[in-house]
């Protein structure tokens, strides 16, 4: 679901802003979009209330990323009471490298935290994505289940 539509509490709005800021710092040339999904009946059928989705669009082709846009999806666990207050727990991150035609690669925090797809980003970008995801888990106060420790990602 669009991140802009999910900011129902000050804590969650602050978490969304901080998550976007992490990506903007890593990719300063990108333009951020907090509403990457259209509001039409077809899209609403796949509405995932437990996701925060935002995208980053580059001014042109990014050879390091092997794409033009990133779609970032944060999978959240809502509080047991079902309330909107407070910051939910981050369960996982999915990042997709996209062109106008199709998805080129995807990176997820499940398994070995490595990208898969037809045209992979360069290793420096992969390390950056791993570090960003680790920071997202810290931001949401969740322990990351990564095969790497902090020293591995920093190097």
Rosetta silent file (secondary structure, phi, psi, omega in degrees, C-alpha in Angstrom):
SEQUENCE: XXXXXXXXXXXXXXXXXXXXXXXXXXXXXXXXXXXXXXXXXXXXXXXXXXXXXXXXXXXXXXXXXXXXXXXXXXXXXXXXXXXXXXXXXXXXXXXXXXXXXXXXXXXXXXXXXXXXXXXXXXXXXXXXXXXXXXXXXXXXXXXXXXXXXXXXXXX
SCORE:     score description
SCORE:     0.000 S_00000001
   1 L     0.000  147.960 -179.968    0.000    0.000    0.000 S_00000001
   2 E   -55.259  131.811 -179.915    1.201    3.513   -0.679 S_00000001
   3 H   -59.432  -36.473 -179.058    3.318    4.822    2.201 S_00000001
   4 H   -62.484  -30.855 -179.771    1.525    8.175    2.055 S_00000001
   5 H   -80.623  -12.047 -175.156   -1.784    6.425    2.792 S_00000001
   6 H   -96.390   -8.856 -174.816   -0.349    4.586    5.813 S_00000001
   7 L   -77.640   74.459 -177.032    0.806    7.544    7.923 S_00000001
   8 L   -94.126   -7.129  178.565   -2.017    7.306   10.475 S_00000001
   9 L  -139.024  155.794  177.653    0.082    8.162   13.517 S_00000001
  10 H   -59.935  -37.097 -179.548    2.925   10.588   14.194 S_00000001
  11 H   -64.661  -43.103 -179.874    5.248    7.689   15.015 S_00000001
  12 H   -71.178  -38.711  176.468    4.542    5.912   11.738 S_00000001
  13 H   -60.694  -40.785  178.229    4.787    9.138    9.728 S_00000001
  14 H   -65.878  -40.001  178.863    8.176    9.765   11.349 S_00000001
  15 H   -65.220  -40.804  178.021    9.303    6.195   10.545 S_00000001
  16 H   -62.562  -46.399  179.601    8.237    6.594    6.894 S_00000001
  17 H   -61.326  -41.229  179.801   10.118    9.887    6.634 S_00000001
  18 H   -67.147  -40.126  178.796   13.220    8.358    8.215 S_00000001
  19 H   -63.335  -45.063  178.689   13.098    5.319    5.888 S_00000001
  20 H   -63.293  -39.249  179.201   12.795    7.563    2.830 S_00000001
  21 H   -62.251  -37.383  176.783   15.655    9.730    4.141 S_00000001
  22 H   -59.270  -45.651 -179.311   17.920    6.667    4.363 S_00000001
  23 H   -70.428  -37.699  178.429   17.328    5.912    0.692 S_00000001
  24 H   -64.347  -36.047  177.782   17.642    9.548   -0.352 S_00000001
  25 H   -66.931  -37.799 -179.765   21.030    9.732    1.383 S_00000001
  26 H   -76.195  -31.321 -177.396   22.195    6.608   -0.468 S_00000001
  27 L  -130.927   74.127 -173.097   20.713    7.715   -3.824 S_00000001
  28 L   -65.093  -22.231 -179.790   20.670   11.539   -3.808 S_00000001
  29 L   -80.321  -12.580 -175.107   19.809   11.858   -7.521 S_00000001
  30 L   -78.881  148.083  174.208   16.589    9.869   -7.145 S_00000001
  31 E   -99.827  130.038 -176.246   13.137   11.417   -6.926 S_00000001
  32 E   -91.748  142.292  177.141   10.974    9.854   -4.198 S_00000001
  33 E  -130.143  114.886  179.584    7.334    8.885   -4.684 S_00000001
  34 L   -86.117   -0.553  177.683    5.271    7.970   -1.591 S_00000001
  35 L  -131.575   67.931 -176.706    2.306    6.912   -3.775 S_00000001
  36 L   -73.191  -15.866 -177.167    3.715    4.463   -6.346 S_00000001
  37 L  -100.097  141.292  175.096    0.387    2.625   -6.790 S_00000001
  38 L   -71.167  152.543  175.754   -2.595    3.897   -8.772 S_00000001
  39 L  -100.903   82.208  178.133   -5.916    4.261   -6.985 S_00000001
  40 L  -136.526  164.920 -176.040   -8.104    2.147   -9.247 S_00000001
  41 H   -57.890  -38.798 -178.979  -10.290   -0.952   -8.674 S_00000001
  42 H   -64.254  -45.329  179.519   -7.706   -3.361  -10.126 S_00000001
  43 H   -67.379  -39.645 -179.037   -4.912   -2.090   -7.871 S_00000001
  44 H   -63.265  -23.454  176.907   -7.181   -1.987   -4.803 S_00000001
  45 L   -62.311  -28.404 -177.285   -7.815   -5.738   -5.222 S_00000001
  46 L  -103.903   20.990 -177.813   -4.189   -6.329   -4.220 S_00000001
  47 L   -58.418  123.061  178.279   -4.227   -3.861   -1.331 S_00000001
  48 L  -115.793   95.921 -175.429   -1.741   -4.973    1.328 S_00000001
  49 L   -64.485  -18.650 -178.732   -2.436   -2.963    4.476 S_00000001
  50 L   -94.888   12.365  176.877    0.647   -4.375    6.167 S_00000001
  51 E  -113.256  144.011  167.855    3.028   -2.964    3.541 S_00000001
  52 E  -112.178  116.597 -177.203    4.584    0.469    3.278 S_00000001
  53 E  -117.043  134.238  171.318    5.512    1.050   -0.358 S_00000001
  54 E  -146.202  162.669 -178.660    7.480    3.904   -1.876 S_00000001
  55 E  -131.200  160.722  174.732    9.583    4.267   -4.984 S_00000001
  56 E  -127.348  131.789 -178.659   12.663    6.100   -6.169 S_00000001
  57 E  -118.541  130.398 -178.276   13.036    7.209   -9.769 S_00000001
  58 E   -92.750  152.300 -176.690   16.385    8.079  -11.302 S_00000001
  59 E   -65.651  -14.749  178.994   16.794   10.839  -13.895 S_00000001
  60 E  -163.203 -163.026  178.699   18.042    8.267  -16.393 S_00000001
  61 E   -69.582  133.881  176.380   19.469    4.793  -16.627 S_00000001
  62 E  -105.923  104.977 -179.482   21.605    3.785  -13.646 S_00000001
  63 L   -64.797  -31.312  177.625   24.326    1.380  -14.810 S_00000001
  64 L   -67.975  -36.309 -179.981   25.328    0.604  -11.206 S_00000001
  65 L   -90.832  -18.735 -176.034   21.749   -0.335  -10.356 S_00000001
  66 L    60.356   35.201  178.982   20.885   -1.772  -13.804 S_00000001
  67 E  -160.961  178.848  177.447   17.489   -0.042  -13.626 S_00000001
  68 E  -110.165  -22.000 -175.763   15.615    3.284  -13.740 S_00000001
  69 E  -145.193  154.633  171.954   13.512    2.921  -10.578 S_00000001
  70 E  -119.246  132.745  170.263   13.418    1.167   -7.230 S_00000001
  71 E  -106.940  120.298 -178.474   10.209   -0.027   -5.598 S_00000001
  72 E  -108.064  125.230  179.119   10.732   -0.448   -1.854 S_00000001
  73 E  -123.311  118.868  178.294    8.209   -2.524    0.079 S_00000001
  74 E  -102.017  117.621  179.565    8.419   -2.736    3.860 S_00000001
  75 E   -89.470  124.095 -173.462    6.403   -5.637    5.307 S_00000001
  76 E  -116.181  154.427  170.670    5.097   -4.732    8.760 S_00000001
  77 E  -109.913  119.529 -179.625    3.516   -6.509   11.690 S_00000001
  78 L   -73.935  161.967  178.977    0.798   -4.409   13.257 S_00000001
  79 L   -62.698  149.161 -177.724    0.360   -4.220   17.012 S_00000001
  80 L   -57.092  -28.844  179.478   -1.647   -7.129   18.513 S_00000001
  81 L   -76.842   -9.510  179.904   -4.447   -4.729   19.462 S_00000001
  82 L    76.499    8.844 -179.358   -4.790   -3.750   15.805 S_00000001
  83 L   -76.698  161.094 -179.734   -4.413   -0.077   16.656 S_00000001
  84 L   -91.475   -8.926 -176.506   -2.747    2.433   14.377 S_00000001
  85 L   -74.974  152.596  176.814   -0.791    4.078   17.190 S_00000001
  86 L    80.842  179.475 -177.794    2.909    3.487   17.619 S_00000001
  87 L  -101.172  123.637  178.524    5.506    2.060   15.286 S_00000001
  88 L   -71.873  166.096  178.650    4.861   -1.436   13.902 S_00000001
  89 E   -84.843  137.223  177.685    7.543   -4.089   13.775 S_00000001
  90 E   -83.008  123.083  178.707    9.416   -4.551   10.483 S_00000001
  91 E   -94.041  -33.128 -178.287    9.208   -8.144    9.261 S_00000001
  92 E  -175.931  167.735 -178.195   11.093   -7.792    6.000 S_00000001
  93 E  -129.580  136.841  172.621   12.117   -5.643    3.058 S_00000001
  94 E  -126.061  125.185  177.723   11.661   -6.237   -0.664 S_00000001
  95 E  -121.596  129.744 -179.660   13.390   -3.931   -3.146 S_00000001
  96 E  -116.845  131.186  173.016   12.768   -4.292   -6.879 S_00000001
  97 E   -91.145  121.471 -171.604   14.913   -2.779   -9.619 S_00000001
  98 E  -123.734  153.412  166.467   12.583   -1.772  -12.458 S_00000001
  99 L  -119.905 -176.986  176.449   12.591   -0.409  -15.981 S_00000001
 100 L   -65.126  -29.306 -175.343    9.591    0.689  -18.031 S_00000001
 101 L   -83.641  -42.282 -170.789    9.372   -2.822  -19.449 S_00000001
 102 L  -170.220  175.875  172.153    9.800   -5.113  -16.439 S_00000001
 103 E   -75.609  131.595  179.253   11.460   -6.021  -13.179 S_00000001
 104 E   -95.941  -35.700  179.812   15.202   -6.496  -13.681 S_00000001
 105 E  -159.001  165.163  173.799   16.078   -7.774  -10.218 S_00000001
 106 E  -141.293  146.679 -179.896   14.783   -8.105   -6.684 S_00000001
 107 E  -127.468  129.918 -179.886   16.476   -7.995   -3.327 S_00000001
 108 E  -134.716  154.267  179.435   14.822   -9.366   -0.196 S_00000001
 109 L   -89.231   21.654  171.019   15.780   -9.754    3.446 S_00000001
 110 L  -100.406  146.064  178.122   14.748  -13.393    3.342 S_00000001
 111 L    72.746 -130.327 -171.908   17.430  -16.012    2.915 S_00000001
 112 L   -93.113    9.159  177.718   20.928  -14.829    2.015 S_00000001
 113 L    56.318   40.534  177.935   20.109  -11.126    1.379 S_00000001
 114 L  -118.670  146.752  179.101   21.363  -11.371   -2.218 S_00000001
 115 L   -73.602  156.069  173.874   19.624  -10.024   -5.339 S_00000001
 116 E  -136.416  152.288  179.221   18.147  -12.297   -7.974 S_00000001
 117 E   145.285 -174.056 -174.433   17.032  -11.536  -11.503 S_00000001
 118 L   -81.024  -30.408 -177.234   18.136  -11.070  -15.079 S_00000001
 119 L  -137.605   96.587 -172.392   20.355   -7.962  -14.667 S_00000001
 120 L   -82.122  148.529  174.824   21.884   -7.630  -11.193 S_00000001
 121 L   -68.670  162.468 -178.527   23.198   -4.405   -9.634 S_00000001
 122 L   -70.099  160.005 -175.183   26.933   -4.137   -9.077 S_00000001
 123 H   -57.535  -33.187  177.320   28.400   -5.565   -5.829 S_00000001
 124 H   -64.550  -38.090  177.279   28.886   -2.114   -4.275 S_00000001
 125 H   -68.673  -39.566  177.860   25.186   -1.373   -4.686 S_00000001
 126 H   -59.665  -44.805  178.093   24.296   -4.776   -3.201 S_00000001
 127 H   -61.899  -38.838  177.554   26.409   -3.945   -0.126 S_00000001
 128 H   -64.357  -43.072  178.478   24.661   -0.569    0.093 S_00000001
 129 H   -63.337  -40.107  177.575   21.223   -2.235   -0.097 S_00000001
 130 H   -62.094  -43.514  178.689   22.224   -4.682    2.640 S_00000001
 131 H   -65.128  -41.694  177.214   23.328   -1.783    4.842 S_00000001
 132 H   -60.240  -42.999 -179.757   20.125    0.164    4.139 S_00000001
 133 H   -66.026  -39.983  176.765   18.012   -2.832    5.116 S_00000001
 134 H   -60.833  -42.599  178.411   19.965   -3.327    8.327 S_00000001
 135 H   -64.765  -34.886  176.568   19.369    0.369    9.138 S_00000001
 136 H   -63.432  -41.845  177.921   15.650   -0.071    8.418 S_00000001
 137 H   -63.052  -40.019  176.844   15.460   -2.911   10.943 S_00000001
 138 H   -64.503  -44.366 -179.818   17.197   -0.701   13.509 S_00000001
 139 H   -56.857  -41.793 -179.698   14.853    2.182   12.679 S_00000001
 140 L   -88.653    5.204  176.244   11.804    0.019   13.337 S_00000001
 141 L    68.298   35.317 -177.056   13.384   -1.487   16.468 S_00000001
 142 L  -120.890  140.193  175.439   13.518   -4.986   15.009 S_00000001
 143 L   -76.649  127.395  178.898   16.389   -7.444   15.058 S_00000001
 144 L   -76.599  144.100  175.749   17.425   -8.279   11.485 S_00000001
 145 L  -105.883   73.693 -176.426   17.781  -11.917   10.529 S_00000001
 146 L  -107.005  146.070  173.714   20.753  -11.458    8.245 S_00000001
 147 L   -72.659   -2.739 -178.036   23.505  -13.938    7.459 S_00000001
 148 L  -110.762  147.989  167.982   25.866  -10.964    7.888 S_00000001
 149 L   -97.790  174.366 -174.816   26.920   -9.143   11.004 S_00000001
 150 H   -56.693  -35.897 -178.504   27.464   -5.386   11.006 S_00000001
 151 H   -68.081  -34.927  179.483   31.186   -5.739   10.250 S_00000001
 152 H   -65.507  -40.993 -176.588   30.523   -7.832    7.131 S_00000001
 153 H   -73.063  -35.940 -177.954   28.180   -5.247    5.636 S_00000001
 154 H   -69.241  -25.084 -176.563   30.428   -2.279    6.406 S_00000001
 155 L   -88.629    0.000    0.000   33.386   -3.817    4.584 S_00000001
